[in-house]
């Protein structure tokens, strides 16, 4: 059964820019009210994202928090309860993206990566699943944003890859533990946005050419995948690759 998402409430972490923003906007387009969490996004990014969400005829609200700290997770949940009082969809999109050789990974970098990429989604999933029990009917959906670390070792980003592989394991455990009321799924984006390190157009084009579909994607592709998983009531514990076939190469 396909669910009507209009007038429901979504929480999107990392929702003020890049892929998180694209997800938040696609959810707003199908009628969901959206709380976006952000940490280091600029005031202009937050303002522009909220304006676009509200231009689609739904309510939007933003909360700043450092998800590496449990207090940050609590502040997000406090804002969600205060502004909306309910939640139907949690999208764990916020992430840190460190690189480096395994032997060069510091304890501080390891801890931060696991705190943001794994512990925060765990704590938010617990809190939102409890809040979802007050919906009528009880329940909701959680979507965890993953990456190629779930498919194979990522030598250039070892602790990031480990954190996302662990998040996929958490996704499966959550799907079993929170059933039947709360469904939990994962999305693996591929090249849908250039990295923040000054990637040039030619490098981006070559990345697309290396994929089976011979092109790169866009953030909205990931957003539509999240909408699909949120609205399809018979899917849980699923891993959806939105990457042009990157996992096959």
N, C-alpha and C positions, 0 to 999 in steps of 0.2 A: 504494500500500500504506500502510495506517495503522500507525504505529509505536506500540509500547507504551513509554510514558515512565517506567513505574514502576521504581524503583531507579536511575534515571539522575540525573545531577548538573547543576544549573543555577546559573549566576552571574547575579544581577540587580543591576545598579548602581542606586543610588538606591532600594534595595529596602526601606527601613525605614518609609517613609510615602507617602501619596498614591497615585498610580497605580502606582509601583514596588512598593509594599506589596501592592496588589491583584493585581498580576501574580505576585508571589512566592507569595501564598496560593493562587491558582488552580493554579500549578504543583505546590504541595505537595498539593493535593486530588487530583491525578492520580498521586501517588506519587513525585514527584521530590524528592530532597534538595536543599536550597537554601542557597547562600552569598549573603547579602545584603551589599552594600557600602553604606556611608552616609558622609556628611561632616558636615553640620550638624544632623542629626536628634538629638532629645533622648535621653538614656538611657532614659526611659520608653517612647518610641516604639520604640526598638530592642528593649528587653526584651519589650514587648507583642507585637511582630511575631514575634520568635523563639518566644515561648510559643505563639502561635497556630499557627505552622508545625509545631512539635513535637507539638502536640495532634492533628495530623492523621496522626501515626504515621510521620513522616519525620524526618531529621536536619536541623537548621538551625544556621547559624553566621554570625557577623557580623564584618566588618572595617571599621574607619574609615580613610578615606584621602582626600586632596585630589587629585582627578583632573586638576586643572589642571597638576599637576607629573608628569613621567615617573616620578619616584620613588614617587608615589602609585599609579600603575598597577602598578608592580613589586611594591609591598607587597600589592596585591590578589591578584596572581598567586601570590606567595609563600604567602599564606594559603590560597589554593585548593589549591595543590600539597601543602601541609602537612596540611590537614584532610581533603581528599577524594582528592587524587592524580590526579584525572581531571575532565573536564567534557564534557557533551554538548550543552548549550545556553547561549549567552551572550545576555543581554538588555541592550542598551545603553539604559537608561532615564534615568540621571542627566543632569541638564540645568540650566543657568542660564537665566533667563527675563527678561532686561533689556528695558526699554522706553525710548522717547525718539525724538526727531526725528533723522534721519540727521546733520544738521549738529551735533548736540549729543553724538554718540557719541564718547567719548574713546578714545585708543589703548589705554589700560589695559582699558576695558570690552570693546572689540573683541577684544583678545588673549585675555582671560579667556573670553569666549563661544566663540571658536573652539577654545581649548584644551580646554574641558570638553565641548562639544557635538560636536566633530569629531575633534580629535586623539586624545582619550582613547578613543573608540570604535574609531578606526583601530588604535591600539596594542594595545588589548584584543583586537580581532579577529585581529590577527597572532598574538598570544601564544596565544589560545585555539584558533585553527585548528591551530597546531603541536601543542598538547597533544591535540587531538582525533584526531590521526593515530595516537595510541597506544591508542585505543579498539578494542574488538573487537565488530563490524568497525570499521575506521577511519572517522572522520567525525563529524559533528554538525550543529548548526544555530545560526545567529546571527539575532537579530531586533532591528532598530533601531527605536526609538520616535521617530517624526517628528511633524510637525504641519502646519498649514495653509500654512506657508512653502514646502512642496513644490508647492503648487497655484497660488499667486499671490503677488505681492509683499505683504509685511506692513508697511505704512507705520509703524504704531505700535511695531513691534519689528524694526527693520531688520537689525541684526546677528544677532539670534536667527533671524529668517527665513532669512537667508543661510546660517547655519550648518546649519540643517536641510535646506535645499535641497541643500547640498553633501553632507550625510550621505546623502541619497537617491542622489546620484550615486555616493558610495562604496559604498552598498548594491548598486547594479547592477554596478559594477566588481568588487566582492568576489564576487558571485554567479557571475560568469564566471571569475574568477581561481581561486576555491577549489573549483569543481566538478571532479569529480562528488561528492567526499566530503563537502564542507561546503556546506549550503544557506544562503542569506542572503536575508532578506525584510524588509520594512518595514511598520509599522503607524502609521496616522495617527489618533490619538484626536481627538474633538471635545469638546463640552461634557459631560464626565463627572464633573467635580468643580469646585466653585466655586474661584475664584482666592483667593489668600491676602491680598488687599487689602480684606477686609471686604465682599465682595459681598452685597447683601441678597437676600432670597427673591424679591421681585418682579422684580428684574433677572434673576435666574436663571430664573424662570418665563418671562419674555419671550424670553430666549435660546432656550429650548426651543420656544416658539411660532413662532419664526422659521425653524425647521428644517422640511424636508419631512415628517419623522415627527412633528412637533409636540410634542416632548418632549426632555428631556435624558436622558443615559445615566448610567452608573455605572462606577466603576473596574473592577468585575468583568467588564464587557463587553470591556474591553481585555485583561484577563487571559485570558479564554476565546479571544480572537483569537490571542494568543500561543501558547496550548496547541494550537489548530488548526494554526498554521503549523509548530509543532515536531513535530507528529505526522503530518502529511501529507507523505509522502516524495517526491512528484512536483511540489512547488511550490518554485521558487526565483526570485529576482529580482522577486517580486511586491510590489505596494503595496496594502495592505488598509485601506480607510477604515472607521473605527469611529466615526462622527460624525453619525449620523442624517441623512445626505445633505447636510451642511454644504458640501461641496465643489461641490455642484451649484447653489448659490444665489449 
